[in-house]
Amino acid sequence: MTKAHALFTAVPKLHNCAQAVVEGAGAPAETIAEMAACGGGRAPDGLCGALYGALVMRPDQAETIKQAFAAEVGALTCREIKTTAKTSCPMCVEIAAKILESLPEKQ
């Protein structure tokens, strides 16, 4: 289990999906706070918040992240994931975090 998954599933609930991914990846407090508005299907373009958090952390690898996430989950938007792909939010957080962990270090 990734740190992001643990943060997302902790009780009491203090993180949405986007916040859990960015904090799990070591984002500063300001970035974590900015992600408060990006959970529950409210990320830009309707993206999954966990995916959006990963993109915020590594914009240099955006296409790689999107491709890997789509391959694992079956969709990129929260609406599609909930209706078609049927992947749970905790699983999306875990997948996004693992994709981030698998990327080469920033140059």
Secondary structure, 3 states (H helix, E strand, C coil): CCHHHHHHHCCCCCCCHHHHHHHHCCCCHHHHHHHHHHCCCCCHHHECHHHHHHHHHCHHHHHHHHHHHHHHHCCCEHHHHHHHHCCCHHHHHHHHHHHHHHCCCCC
